[in-house]
């Protein structure tokens, strides 16, 4: 193994590949860490930060050891740009957090509202006036992973509707379906035992 590390081809091509890979990893982790901080996930952010800095130190030390090879600089920059893309891709696949969906319908919204409520979503409907006349504004708070369920419904029931989706850091909706924690499971179990 030590013979491979000291060969000329490894210095020219192997180290840049390792640098790019390290940067992809640490920037992806850094992107996720920033997103977790913005979503209030306090436990995960410092853990990811530890791994991010450790990998970054390994990458930058290899660059500093091999300053004569310009490919290392390109590998460092390439790893940084790919790491941003991969980090955003991973976060998008995780679909963490909640969003508020605002739907402005140009025709009767009762069918859409009924379907959303039947699926268990809390829905608020407001009558409003648009440029072309009366409209309904529908607000609903959903898990981000449910966007792919809601958008086809909007397009099916109100194809001319305008909708926007915004991230929510915290919501106090008591009807919002949340994952039970161990403590809430225990208290729910104790309540069922008393009945």
N, C-alpha and C positions, 0 to 999 in steps of 0.2 A: 504493500500500500504506500509506504513512504517513497518507494522508487517512482511510482506514478505521479505523486505530488511534486516531485522535483524534475520531472521531464519537461522539456521546452514546450511541447504541444499542449500540455495541461496548463501551463502558465499562460499561453496565448488564448486558448479556447475554453478550457475547463473552468478556470477561475471566473471569467466573465459570466459563464452560465450559472455558476454557483451564486455570484453576486446578484444577477438578475432574479434568480429564484428566491434568494433571501429577501430582496426588496419587494418582490410580489407578495411574499408572506407577511412581512412586517407592515407594509402599507395597507394590505387587505385588513389585517387585524386593527390597524389604526383607524381606518374608515369605519369599521364596525364599532370600535370603541367610541368614536365621536357620535355616531348615531345612537348608541346605547345611552350615552350621557344626555343627549337631547331628549330621549324618551324616559329619562329618570330611572334607568336600571343601574342603581348604584353599586350593586355587588359585582356585576360583570365588568364594568369599566376599568377598575384598578387591576383586575386579574389579566384582562387583555393588554392593558398598558405594560405590565411586567414582561409579557412575552414579546410585545412589539419592540420595546427598547433593547431587550436581549438580542433579538435577531438583527436589529439595526446595528448594534455594536459589532456583531460578527461581520456584517456586510461592509461597514465603513472601515474596519480594520484591514480587510482583504484589499480594499481599494488603496488604502494608504501604504500597504506593503508592496503594491504593484503599480506605482504611479507612472512608470515608463510605458505601460501598455494603454493606449487611448481607447481600446475596445472596452476596458473596464468602466470608463466614464459613460459610454453609450449603454452598456449593460445596466449600470446603476440607474440611469434615466429611464430606460425601457422598463425596468422592473418597477420603478415608481409609477409610471403611467398605467401599466397593466394592473398593478396592485390596486389603484383607485377604481378601475373598471370592475375588477373581480370582487372587491369589497362591496361595491354598490349592488352588483349582481347577487351576491350571497344575501345581503340584507333584504333585497327585494324578494328573494325566494323564502326567507324566514317570515316575512310579512308580520313583523312585530307591532304591537300597539293597537290603538284605536283611531278611527277616523270619523269625521262627521260628513255625511253626504247631504248636499243641498241640491234639490231637484226643483226646477221651475218648469211647470207643465203648462202647455198652451191649450190643453183641452181637459175635460173632466178627469180628475185624478183618483176617483173613488176605487176603481178596479186595482190600480197600483197600490194604493194605501191599504186596501183589504188584503192583498197578497202579502205585503210586507208585514202587516200585523199578524196574519196567519202563520208566518214563518217565525214569529216571536220577536220581531224588532219593535222597539219603541219608535213611534212615528208621531211627529207634530206637523199639522197642516195649517197654513196661514193663507188667507185670501189676500191678493195683492193686485196692483194695476201695472201692467207692462206697456210697452210702446204700442202694441197692437190690441190692447184691451185687457180684460180680466185674466189673471193667471192664478195658479196655486203654487205656493212654495212649500215643499215637503222637506223636513229635516229628520234625519235618522242617525243614530250613533251606532256604529258597527265595529266589529273587529276588522283589522286590515285584511286579514285572510278571507273575509267574506265579500270583498269587493267584486271578485269574479262571480259571485252569486247574484249580487244586486244589479250590476250593470246590464246583464242580459234581460233582466226583468224590466228595467227602465226602457230599454230599446224595444221590448215586445209590447208593453202596455202604453207607452207614450214615446213613439219614435222621434217626435219633434221636440222632446224635452231637452232642456239645457241643464246639465248637472256639473257640480264641482265637488271635489273630494279634498278635505284638509285634514292634516294630522292633528291629533288631540293628545296633549301630554297627560292630562288628568280629567276625569269626568266623575260626577257624583250621582249618576243615574242609578237609583236603587233597583231598577228592573233590568239593568244591563247584565247579561249572563256572564259570570266570571268563573274561573276555575277555583274550586274549593281548596283552601289551604288545609294543612293538617289540623290547625286549631279549629277552623270552622267545621271540618268534618267531625271532629271530636264533639263540639258543642251540638251539632245536629244529631249525632248518635245519642248524646245524653238526653236531648229533648225527646227523641223517639222512645227511649227507655222509660221516661216518666209517664208516657201516655198509656 
